Amino acid sequence: MRARSGIRSVFAARRPASRSRLGIDIGSAAVKIVELSCRRDAHRVEAFALEPLRPGSVVRGSIHDAEAVGDAIRQACRRARTRTRRTTVAVADSAVSTRTLKLDASLDDDALATAVAHEAAEQLPFPVDDMAMDFEPMQLAPDDPAKVEVLLAACRLEHVARRREAIEHAGMKPYAAEVQRYAVVRAIAHLAPVEMPVVVADIGAATTTMLLVSGDGSVTAQEEPFDTGTSGFSTTDLLRLIARLLRVVARSRPTSPINRLLLAGGAASIPAFAAQVSDHLRLTVETVDPFARMTTSRRIDSESLVEHAPALLTATGLALRGFVEDGTR
């Protein structure tokens, strides 16, 4: 499964010397961090933490108070006693525009980059000078072997710059930034074998995102605001929202039956919630555990890790990216 794309224009993606990689998921209500190490293709959880954010610091994926976010990152790293300072962070799906371009397959790397920049200027809704972007050649176009399909992802520069500001305020070193949905897909891919297509409902404090991942690695995403951060939120309304989002993404793959749903995010840990969703949708529903194929450090509180695992899916995918970048697994 291909699940690699990112927004790297602001971050210098150099190969880190440390054997550990740190993923930081900046949500609306909390910062979540996961530190992983890898030896001989085996991953181990070295540290994790969740740190609440001051209300209003992050609104629907946009950082409004970089210092408050940086303070939360610093506190999370202190409590987790993380051993690495190089970080990968996610940019919210709502801030990112993606396009699949068809370009001349004979172009070399420099010419391809020039062609992508030209297409980005023509197709995206913001000026190139105000754009952080990344792209990846995927496959030859099925309808024209002389063309290659190129995945383009771009956002306004400020979204990446504010994340860098928060990370550096925390005393960390930014390594890369990535579109959130691709971090989720990478974490799911690590759980292989996973029957495709698979649907993931990522239930955050302020937004619920439904992702449909096909066997070719393509992703269909749909998100909607929904506040689970208050004590008065309705489980019934959340069930209806999940059903509605599922119908939307299912229409993008009408010939691929959906038989399984994975629940992620903080609300996924609500007791018996997976069973409620299963009864409501009449399909197999599981609470995701991104660490199912990993070992854990002795200093990890295993019970706490199990409790918070569904909320750490994005941070896990971000940490895994570092191993893909430098050729390790």
ZAZA-767048 format. One line per field, with one value per atom (N, C-alpha, C): residue number from 0; x negated, y negated, z negated. Coordinates in steps of 0.2 Angstrom, whole numbers. Example, Ala and Ser with C-alpha at 12.3 -4.5 7.8 and 13.67 -1.06 7.14 Angstrom:
fivex	c(0:0:0:1:1:1) .
xx	c(-66:-62:-66:-64:-68:-64) .
yy	c(28:22:16:11:5:0) .
zz	c(-39:-39:-39:-35:-36:-39) .
END
This chain:
fivex	c(0:0:0:1:1:1:2:2:2:3:3:3:4:4:4:5:5:5:6:6:6:7:7:7:8:8:8:9:9:9:10:10:10:11:11:11:12:12:12:13:13:13:14:14:14:15:15:15:16:16:16:17:17:17:18:18:18:19:19:19:20:20:20:21:21:21:22:22:22:23:23:23:24:24:24:25:25:25:26:26:26:27:27:27:28:28:28:29:29:29:30:30:30:31:31:31:32:32:32:33:33:33:34:34:34:35:35:35:36:36:36:37:37:37:38:38:38:39:39:39:40:40:40:41:41:41:42:42:42:43:43:43:44:44:44:45:45:45:46:46:46:47:47:47:48:48:48:49:49:49:50:50:50:51:51:51:52:52:52:53:53:53:54:54:54:55:55:55:56:56:56:57:57:57:58:58:58:59:59:59:60:60:60:61:61:61:62:62:62:63:63:63:64:64:64:65:65:65:66:66:66:67:67:67:68:68:68:69:69:69:70:70:70:71:71:71:72:72:72:73:73:73:74:74:74:75:75:75:76:76:76:77:77:77:78:78:78:79:79:79:80:80:80:81:81:81:82:82:82:83:83:83:84:84:84:85:85:85:86:86:86:87:87:87:88:88:88:89:89:89:90:90:90:91:91:91:92:92:92:93:93:93:94:94:94:95:95:95:96:96:96:97:97:97:98:98:98:99:99:99:100:100:100:101:101:101:102:102:102:103:103:103:104:104:104:105:105:105:106:106:106:107:107:107:108:108:108:109:109:109:110:110:110:111:111:111:112:112:112:113:113:113:114:114:114:115:115:115:116:116:116:117:117:117:118:118:118:119:119:119:120:120:120:121:121:121:122:122:122:123:123:123:124:124:124:125:125:125:126:126:126:127:127:127:128:128:128:129:129:129:130:130:130:131:131:131:132:132:132:133:133:133:134:134:134:135:135:135:136:136:136:137:137:137:138:138:138:139:139:139:140:140:140:141:141:141:142:142:142:143:143:143:144:144:144:145:145:145:146:146:146:147:147:147:148:148:148:149:149:149:150:150:150:151:151:151:152:152:152:153:153:153:154:154:154:155:155:155:156:156:156:157:157:157:158:158:158:159:159:159:160:160:160:161:161:161:162:162:162:163:163:163:164:164:164:165:165:165:166:166:166:167:167:167:168:168:168:169:169:169:170:170:170:171:171:171:172:172:172:173:173:173:174:174:174:175:175:175:176:176:176:177:177:177:178:178:178:179:179:179:180:180:180:181:181:181:182:182:182:183:183:183:184:184:184:185:185:185:186:186:186:187:187:187:188:188:188:189:189:189:190:190:190:191:191:191:192:192:192:193:193:193:194:194:194:195:195:195:196:196:196:197:197:197:198:198:198:199:199:199:200:200:200:201:201:201:202:202:202:203:203:203:204:204:204:205:205:205:206:206:206:207:207:207:208:208:208:209:209:209:210:210:210:211:211:211:212:212:212:213:213:213:214:214:214:215:215:215:216:216:216:217:217:217:218:218:218:219:219:219:220:220:220:221:221:221:222:222:222:223:223:223:224:224:224:225:225:225:226:226:226:227:227:227:228:228:228:229:229:229:230:230:230:231:231:231:232:232:232:233:233:233:234:234:234:235:235:235:236:236:236:237:237:237:238:238:238:239:239:239:240:240:240:241:241:241:242:242:242:243:243:243:244:244:244:245:245:245:246:246:246:247:247:247:248:248:248:249:249:249:250:250:250:251:251:251:252:252:252:253:253:253:254:254:254:255:255:255:256:256:256:257:257:257:258:258:258:259:259:259:260:260:260:261:261:261:262:262:262:263:263:263:264:264:264:265:265:265:266:266:266:267:267:267:268:268:268:269:269:269:270:270:270:271:271:271:272:272:272:273:273:273:274:274:274:275:275:275:276:276:276:277:277:277:278:278:278:279:279:279:280:280:280:281:281:281:282:282:282:283:283:283:284:284:284:285:285:285:286:286:286:287:287:287:288:288:288:289:289:289:290:290:290:291:291:291:292:292:292:293:293:293:294:294:294:295:295:295:296:296:296:297:297:297:298:298:298:299:299:299:300:300:300:301:301:301:302:302:302:303:303:303:304:304:304:305:305:305:306:306:306:307:307:307:308:308:308:309:309:309:310:310:310:311:311:311:312:312:312:313:313:313:314:314:314:315:315:315:316:316:316:317:317:317:318:318:318:319:319:319:320:320:320:321:321:321:322:322:322:323:323:323:324:324:324:325:325:325:326:326:326:327:327:327:328:328:328) .
xx	c(-4:0:-4:-3:-7:-3:-7:-3:-8:-12:-17:-16:-15:-15:-16:-18:-20:-20:-21:-22:-29:-34:-41:-44:-41:-44:-48:-45:-48:-52:-52:-56:-62:-67:-73:-73:-71:-70:-77:-81:-87:-87:-91:-91:-94:-89:-91:-96:-101:-106:-103:-98:-94:-91:-90:-87:-79:-77:-70:-67:-61:-57:-51:-50:-45:-39:-33:-27:-23:-21:-17:-11:-5:1:4:5:8:15:19:27:30:36:40:40:40:40:34:29:23:18:11:6:4:3:2:-5:-9:-16:-17:-21:-23:-30:-34:-41:-42:-45:-46:-53:-55:-62:-61:-66:-66:-72:-72:-78:-76:-80:-79:-71:-68:-61:-56:-58:-54:-53:-47:-46:-44:-47:-45:-43:-38:-35:-40:-43:-48:-45:-40:-37:-30:-26:-20:-17:-13:-10:-4:0:6:6:6:6:11:16:21:19:23:21:26:23:27:33:39:45:43:45:43:37:32:25:25:29:30:37:39:46:47:50:51:44:39:33:28:31:26:24:17:14:15:18:19:15:12:7:1:-4:-10:-13:-14:-17:-14:-7:-3:-4:-4:-5:-12:-17:-24:-25:-22:-22:-19:-13:-10:-15:-18:-23:-29:-31:-37:-35:-29:-27:-25:-23:-21:-28:-33:-39:-43:-42:-45:-42:-35:-32:-34:-34:-36:-43:-47:-54:-57:-54:-56:-64:-67:-74:-76:-71:-73:-70:-73:-71:-69:-70:-68:-61:-56:-49:-46:-41:-36:-30:-26:-20:-15:-9:-3:0:1:6:13:18:25:27:31:34:37:41:45:41:34:30:27:27:23:28:25:28:24:27:24:26:22:23:20:22:19:18:11:9:7:8:6:0:-6:-12:-16:-20:-24:-28:-28:-32:-39:-41:-48:-52:-49:-52:-57:-63:-67:-65:-68:-66:-65:-70:-70:-64:-63:-58:-51:-51:-44:-43:-48:-46:-44:-47:-45:-38:-36:-29:-24:-26:-21:-20:-25:-24:-20:-21:-16:-9:-8:-1:2:-2:0:3:-1:1:7:8:14:21:20:25:27:22:24:26:30:33:29:23:19:12:9:3:-3:-7:-13:-18:-18:-23:-21:-14:-11:-9:-13:-11:-17:-16:-20:-17:-21:-19:-24:-21:-25:-21:-25:-22:-26:-22:-25:-22:-27:-24:-22:-16:-12:-13:-10:-9:-8:-9:-8:0:2:9:12:17:20:23:25:28:23:17:11:4:1:-5:-11:-10:-15:-15:-9:-9:-9:-12:-12:-8:-4:0:-4:-4:-8:-3:-4:0:-3:1:-1:3:-1:3:0:4:1:6:3:7:4:7:4:-2:-7:-13:-13:-8:-7:-5:-2:0:-6:-11:-17:-22:-22:-26:-24:-17:-15:-17:-17:-19:-26:-30:-37:-39:-35:-36:-34:-29:-27:-32:-35:-40:-46:-48:-55:-54:-48:-46:-47:-46:-46:-53:-58:-65:-66:-61:-62:-65:-67:-69:-64:-61:-56:-60:-57:-60:-56:-49:-45:-38:-34:-27:-23:-17:-14:-6:-3:5:7:12:14:17:20:24:18:13:7:4:3:1:5:12:17:16:16:15:9:3:-3:-2:1:2:6:11:16:12:8:4:-1:-3:-8:-4:2:6:7:5:6:5:9:13:20:22:28:32:38:42:45:44:46:52:56:55:57:53:54:57:61:64:62:59:57:61:64:68:63:60:56:60:62:66:62:61:57:62:59:62:67:65:69:71:68:70:70:74:74:72:67:65:66:69:70:65:61:56:58:58:59:53:49:43:43:42:42:36:36:31:25:26:21:18:20:17:21:26:29:34:35:39:45:51:56:58:58:59:65:69:74:74:75:74:80:82:87:86:87:86:91:89:93:89:92:89:90:85:85:81:79:75:79:86:90:94:95:99:106:109:115:116:111:112:116:120:125:121:121:119:123:130:134:133:131:129:123:118:112:113:117:119:122:126:129:124:119:114:110:108:103:107:113:117:117:118:119:112:107:100:98:100:99:102:109:112:109:106:103:97:92:86:87:93:94:96:99:102:96:90:84:81:83:81:87:92:98:97:92:91:87:85:81:85:88:92:88:90:87:90:86:88:85:80:76:75:76:74:70:64:60:61:62:63:56:55:49:51:47:48:50:51:52:59:64:70:71:66:66:65:62:61:67:73:79:81:82:84:90:89:95:97:93:95:94:89:88:94:97:102:109:109:115:115:109:108:109:107:108:115:119:126:130:128:131:130:123:122:123:123:124:118:112:105:100:95:90:86:86:82:77:71:66:63:60:57:49:46:40:34:29:23:17:14:9:2:2:-4:-3:2:3:-3:-7:-12:-19:-19:-25:-26:-32:-34:-34:-34:-34:-40:-43:-48:-46:-50:-48:-46:-48:-46:-39:-36:-29:-24:-19:-13:-8:-8:-5:3:6:13:15:11:12:11:6:5:11:14:20:26:27:32:32:26:26:24:23:20:24:31:35:34:32:31:24:20:13:11:16:16:12:14:10:3:2:-5:-9:-7:-10:-12:-8:-9:-14:-14:-20:-26:-27:-33:-36:-31:-33:-36:-34:-36:-44:-47:-54:-58:-55:-59:-58:-52:-52:-56:-57:-61:-68:-71:-78:-80:-74:-76:-75:-74:-73:-65:-63:-56:-55) .
yy	c(6:0:-6:-11:-17:-22:-25:-30:-35:-38:-42:-49:-54:-61:-66:-72:-76:-83:-88:-95:-96:-96:-97:-103:-108:-114:-118:-118:-122:-119:-112:-108:-105:-105:-101:-94:-90:-83:-79:-80:-77:-70:-65:-59:-60:-58:-59:-54:-56:-51:-46:-48:-44:-38:-33:-27:-28:-33:-34:-40:-39:-44:-46:-53:-56:-59:-56:-59:-64:-70:-74:-76:-74:-75:-81:-87:-93:-93:-91:-92:-98:-98:-104:-104:-98:-98:-96:-93:-90:-89:-89:-87:-79:-75:-68:-66:-63:-61:-54:-51:-44:-44:-41:-39:-32:-30:-23:-22:-16:-14:-8:-7:-1:2:9:13:20:21:27:28:22:22:23:23:23:16:14:7:8:3:3:-4:-4:-10:-12:-18:-20:-25:-29:-34:-36:-39:-42:-47:-51:-56:-60:-62:-66:-72:-78:-84:-89:-91:-95:-102:-105:-112:-117:-123:-128:-130:-130:-131:-137:-136:-141:-141:-137:-137:-134:-129:-126:-126:-128:-128:-125:-119:-116:-115:-113:-112:-118:-124:-130:-132:-133:-135:-142:-144:-151:-154:-149:-151:-146:-148:-143:-142:-148:-147:-142:-143:-138:-131:-130:-123:-121:-125:-123:-121:-125:-123:-116:-115:-108:-103:-104:-99:-98:-103:-103:-99:-100:-96:-89:-88:-81:-77:-80:-77:-76:-81:-80:-74:-74:-68:-61:-61:-55:-53:-58:-57:-54:-58:-56:-57:-53:-53:-56:-58:-61:-68:-72:-79:-81:-76:-77:-75:-79:-77:-78:-74:-74:-76:-81:-84:-83:-83:-83:-90:-91:-97:-94:-97:-95:-94:-89:-88:-94:-97:-103:-109:-109:-114:-112:-106:-104:-103:-105:-103:-98:-93:-88:-87:-85:-84:-78:-75:-69:-72:-73:-76:-71:-72:-67:-71:-69:-72:-67:-70:-66:-62:-55:-50:-50:-54:-54:-60:-64:-70:-67:-70:-69:-72:-72:-74:-82:-85:-93:-95:-92:-94:-92:-87:-85:-90:-92:-97:-104:-106:-112:-111:-105:-104:-104:-101:-101:-108:-112:-119:-123:-122:-125:-123:-117:-114:-117:-117:-119:-127:-131:-138:-138:-134:-134:-131:-126:-123:-124:-127:-127:-134:-135:-141:-146:-146:-151:-152:-158:-159:-154:-153:-148:-151:-158:-160:-159:-158:-157:-150:-145:-138:-134:-129:-123:-117:-114:-108:-103:-97:-91:-87:-82:-78:-71:-66:-60:-56:-54:-50:-43:-42:-36:-30:-30:-25:-28:-24:-26:-26:-31:-32:-26:-23:-17:-19:-25:-26:-29:-30:-33:-32:-26:-24:-29:-34:-39:-45:-44:-49:-45:-49:-46:-50:-47:-50:-53:-59:-62:-65:-63:-65:-72:-77:-84:-85:-88:-90:-97:-101:-108:-112:-116:-120:-127:-132:-138:-138:-142:-141:-142:-146:-148:-142:-137:-131:-127:-126:-123:-127:-134:-138:-139:-139:-139:-133:-127:-121:-121:-124:-124:-129:-134:-139:-136:-132:-128:-123:-119:-114:-117:-122:-126:-129:-132:-135:-129:-123:-118:-115:-118:-115:-109:-108:-102:-104:-99:-101:-98:-102:-100:-96:-90:-85:-85:-85:-84:-86:-88:-89:-85:-82:-78:-79:-77:-78:-72:-74:-70:-63:-63:-57:-52:-54:-49:-46:-50:-47:-42:-43:-38:-31:-32:-27:-23:-26:-23:-18:-21:-17:-11:-12:-6:-1:-3:1:5:3:6:12:12:17:23:23:28:35:40:39:36:31:28:29:32:33:26:25:19:19:14:7:8:3:2:-5:-6:-12:-14:-20:-22:-28:-28:-34:-37:-42:-46:-51:-50:-54:-58:-65:-69:-73:-78:-82:-87:-89:-94:-92:-87:-85:-77:-74:-67:-67:-62:-61:-54:-53:-46:-45:-40:-38:-32:-31:-25:-24:-18:-17:-11:-12:-6:-2:3:8:4:-1:-4:-10:-11:-16:-23:-23:-29:-30:-37:-38:-43:-41:-46:-48:-55:-57:-62:-62:-66:-68:-74:-76:-81:-82:-86:-88:-94:-96:-93:-90:-87:-88:-91:-92:-87:-82:-77:-79:-85:-87:-90:-90:-92:-86:-87:-81:-80:-85:-84:-82:-79:-77:-71:-70:-65:-59:-53:-47:-45:-47:-45:-50:-56:-60:-58:-56:-54:-48:-43:-37:-39:-44:-46:-49:-53:-57:-51:-46:-41:-37:-36:-33:-37:-44:-48:-49:-50:-50:-44:-38:-32:-31:-33:-33:-38:-43:-48:-45:-42:-39:-33:-29:-23:-24:-30:-32:-33:-34:-35:-28:-23:-16:-11:-13:-9:-1:1:8:11:8:11:11:17:17:16:13:11:15:19:24:23:18:17:10:8:1:1:-3:-4:-11:-11:-17:-19:-26:-29:-35:-39:-45:-44:-49:-48:-45:-47:-44:-36:-34:-26:-22:-25:-22:-22:-25:-25:-17:-15:-8:-6:0:3:-1:-7:-11:-7:-3:1:5:8:13:9:3:-2:-4:-5:-7:-1:5:11:12:12:13:8:2:-4:-3:-1:-1:6:11:18:21:19:22:23:26:27:20:19:13:15:12:13:7:7:1:2:-2:-1:-2:2:2:2:-4:-5:-1:1:4:12:14:22:26:23:27:25:21:18:21:20:22:15:15:9:9:3:2:4:6:8:2:-4:-10:-13:-9:-11:-8:-13:-10:-7:0:4:2:2:1:-6:-11:-18:-18:-14:-14:-11:-5:-2:-7:-10:-15:-20:-23:-29:-27:-21:-19:-21:-21:-24:-31:-35:-42:-44:-38:-39:-37:-35:-33:-37:-44:-49:-50:-50:-51:-45:-39:-33:-33:-35:-36:-41:-46:-51:-49:-45:-43:-37:-33:-28:-31:-37:-41:-41:-43:-44:-38:-32:-26:-25:-27:-26:-31:-37:-42:-40:-37:-35:-28:-25:-18:-12:-14:-8:-7:-2:0:0) .
zz	c(0:0:0:4:4:0:-5:-9:-11:-6:-8:-4:-7:-4:-10:-8:-14:-12:-17:-15:-18:-14:-17:-15:-12:-9:-14:-20:-26:-30:-30:-35:-31:-33:-30:-32:-28:-29:-29:-34:-34:-38:-36:-39:-47:-52:-58:-61:-65:-68:-73:-76:-82:-79:-82:-80:-82:-85:-87:-83:-82:-78:-83:-82:-86:-82:-83:-80:-84:-82:-86:-82:-86:-83:-87:-84:-87:-85:-90:-90:-92:-92:-95:-103:-106:-113:-116:-113:-116:-111:-113:-109:-111:-106:-107:-104:-108:-105:-106:-101:-101:-99:-103:-101:-99:-93:-91:-90:-91:-88:-84:-80:-75:-75:-76:-75:-72:-66:-62:-60:-58:-56:-61:-67:-73:-76:-77:-80:-88:-92:-99:-101:-105:-108:-114:-113:-118:-123:-121:-125:-121:-126:-123:-128:-126:-131:-128:-131:-129:-134:-131:-135:-133:-138:-136:-133:-129:-126:-129:-130:-132:-127:-129:-124:-119:-113:-108:-105:-107:-105:-98:-96:-90:-88:-82:-80:-73:-73:-67:-63:-66:-63:-62:-64:-63:-70:-70:-77:-77:-83:-84:-90:-94:-99:-99:-95:-94:-101:-105:-111:-116:-116:-120:-118:-111:-108:-110:-109:-111:-118:-123:-130:-131:-128:-128:-126:-120:-117:-122:-125:-130:-136:-138:-144:-143:-137:-135:-134:-131:-130:-137:-142:-148:-152:-152:-156:-153:-146:-143:-143:-145:-145:-138:-133:-126:-125:-121:-120:-113:-109:-103:-102:-98:-98:-90:-86:-79:-78:-75:-75:-68:-67:-62:-64:-61:-63:-57:-59:-54:-52:-46:-44:-43:-46:-46:-39:-37:-31:-28:-32:-30:-28:-29:-27:-20:-18:-12:-6:-1:6:9:12:16:23:27:34:37:41:45:52:54:60:65:71:76:80:80:83:87:91:96:92:93:90:91:96:98:94:91:87:82:82:76:70:64:58:58:61:61:65:71:76:73:69:66:61:57:51:54:60:63:66:69:71:66:60:55:52:51:49:54:60:65:64:63:63:56:51:44:45:48:49:53:58:62:58:54:51:44:40:33:31:26:24:20:20:17:21:20:24:23:28:27:21:21:16:9:8:1:0:4:4:1:-3:-5:-1:3:7:7:9:10:15:18:23:24:26:27:33:38:44:41:44:41:46:52:56:63:69:75:76:80:80:84:82:85:92:93:100:104:102:106:103:105:102:103:108:109:103:99:93:87:82:75:70:66:61:55:54:48:43:37:31:29:29:27:20:15:9:7:6:4:-1:-4:-9:-9:-13:-14:-18:-17:-20:-28:-30:-37:-41:-38:-42:-44:-40:-41:-46:-44:-48:-55:-57:-63:-67:-64:-67:-69:-64:-65:-71:-72:-77:-84:-84:-90:-92:-87:-89:-91:-88:-90:-97:-98:-105:-110:-109:-113:-114:-110:-110:-106:-101:-97:-90:-86:-79:-74:-70:-65:-60:-58:-53:-47:-47:-42:-44:-39:-40:-35:-37:-33:-33:-28:-28:-33:-37:-42:-39:-34:-32:-30:-27:-25:-31:-36:-43:-45:-45:-47:-43:-36:-32:-33:-34:-36:-42:-47:-53:-52:-48:-47:-42:-38:-34:-38:-43:-48:-51:-51:-54:-50:-44:-39:-42:-39:-33:-35:-31:-32:-26:-26:-20:-18:-11:-8:-4:-4:-7:-14:-18:-25:-26:-31:-32:-40:-41:-47:-49:-55:-58:-63:-62:-67:-71:-77:-81:-85:-83:-87:-92:-95:-100:-97:-91:-87:-80:-78:-71:-70:-66:-65:-57:-56:-49:-47:-41:-39:-33:-33:-28:-25:-18:-15:-11:-13:-10:-5:1:6:7:10:11:14:19:22:18:12:8:8:13:14:8:6:0:2:-1:-1:-8:-9:-16:-16:-21:-22:-30:-31:-38:-40:-46:-48:-56:-57:-64:-69:-75:-80:-86:-91:-98:-103:-103:-108:-115:-115:-121:-127:-126:-131:-134:-140:-144:-141:-138:-136:-129:-125:-118:-118:-113:-112:-108:-111:-107:-101:-102:-97:-91:-92:-86:-83:-87:-84:-80:-82:-78:-71:-72:-65:-61:-64:-60:-57:-60:-58:-52:-53:-47:-41:-42:-36:-33:-36:-33:-30:-32:-29:-22:-22:-16:-11:-13:-8:-5:-9:-7:-3:-5:-1:6:7:14:19:16:20:23:20:22:22:27:26:28:31:33:27:22:17:10:9:3:-4:-8:-15:-20:-23:-28:-35:-35:-41:-43:-49:-51:-57:-56:-62:-65:-72:-76:-79:-78:-81:-84:-87:-91:-98:-102:-109:-111:-107:-108:-107:-103:-101:-108:-113:-119:-124:-122:-126:-127:-133:-134:-130:-127:-122:-116:-115:-109:-103:-102:-96:-94:-100:-99:-97:-100:-98:-90:-88:-81:-77:-79:-75:-74:-80:-80:-75:-75:-72:-64:-62:-55:-52:-57:-54:-50:-53:-50:-56:-54:-59:-61:-67:-70:-75:-74:-79:-81:-87:-90:-88:-84:-82:-87:-86:-91:-86:-85:-81:-83:-90:-93:-93:-89:-90:-88:-83:-80:-83:-89:-92:-99:-101:-108:-111:-118:-122:-126:-128:-132:-139:-144:-150:-154:-152:-156:-154:-149:-147:-152:-153:-157:-152:-152:-147:-147:-153:-154:-151:-152:-150:-142:-140:-132:-129:-132:-129:-129:-134:-135:-130:-129:-124:-117:-115:-109:-103:-103:-97:-96:-101:-100:-98:-98:-96:-89:-85:-78:-74:-73:-69:-71:-78:-80:-79:-79:-77:-70:-65:-58:-57:-60:-59:-62:-67:-69:-64:-62:-57:-50:-49:-43:-43:-48:-49:-47:-48:-46:-38:-35:-28:-25:-27:-24:-24:-29:-29:-27:-24:-21:-26:-33:-37:-38:-42:-43:-50) .
END
